[in-house]
Each structure stands twice: as structure tokens, then as C-alpha cells.
Amino acid sequence: MSTQGDGGGRATMTWHPERPEPTGYRLRVNGHLDEQWSAWFGDLALTHDSDGTTSLSGFVADQAALFGLLMKVRDLGIILVSVEAIGPASSLPRSAANSQR
């Protein structure tokens, strides 16, 4: 879905029925999560960062799946530091893209 101007200063929505390619995301949360949480987060790769945060990265099928991951962060009661789109799954390093399938 995208927005386009209608010439009258209003935005109109256009629907694109093709399914977008899964996008890579990196979620950063406060604290270091144990590796066991990887499966609960849809097999995202967990990386402990030196600043005391954990990065969860990998591809996410669609916006609904991303929202589900964000709800899991909320349900755990951990602080979400950032969410970053890191490109479509095809742009992830081959090992990261394959490990997520």
C-alpha cells in the first residue's frame, strides 16, 4: 500500500496486491537475553552487545509478524531500545537468511 497525491492536496491510498519480500529487522532490547529466547522470538539471531543490550536480527515475514515480535517484547516486560529495518531477506548475508528459514 502506498500514498499518492490526488492533485487537490489530499493523499489517496493505492493497493499493491503483490506480497512484499520478507524484510530483515534488528530489534535491540535492554539487558542480555539468554540464547534460549531465540526460538521464542521466531529463531531470530541473538547477539549480546557491549553496551548491555541484546540485538535480535533476522527476517520477518510481514508487518503482522513484526507486530507479534513487538508484543513478545512487551509481554516480557523488557525495554525496547530500537527497531531497525536492515533490508529484504535477499540482502541479508547468506548464512543469516538461510538460518532464518
Stockholm file with secondary structure:
# STOCKHOLM 1.0

chainA/1-101         MSTQGDGGGRATMTWHPERPEPTGYRLRVNGHLDEQWSAWFGDLALTHDSDGTTSLSGFVADQAALFGLLMKVRDLGIILVSVEAIGPASSLPRSAANSQR
#=GR chainA/1-101 SS CEEEECSSSCEEEECCCSCCCCEEEEEEEESCCCTTHHHHTTTCEEEECTTSEEEEEEEESSHHHHHHHHHHHHHHTCCEEEEEEEEEGGGSCHHHHHHTC
#=GC SS_cons         CEEEECSSSCEEEECCCSCCCCEEEEEEEESCCCTTHHHHTTTCEEEECTTSEEEEEEEESSHHHHHHHHHHHHHHTCCEEEEEEEEEGGGSCHHHHHHTC
//
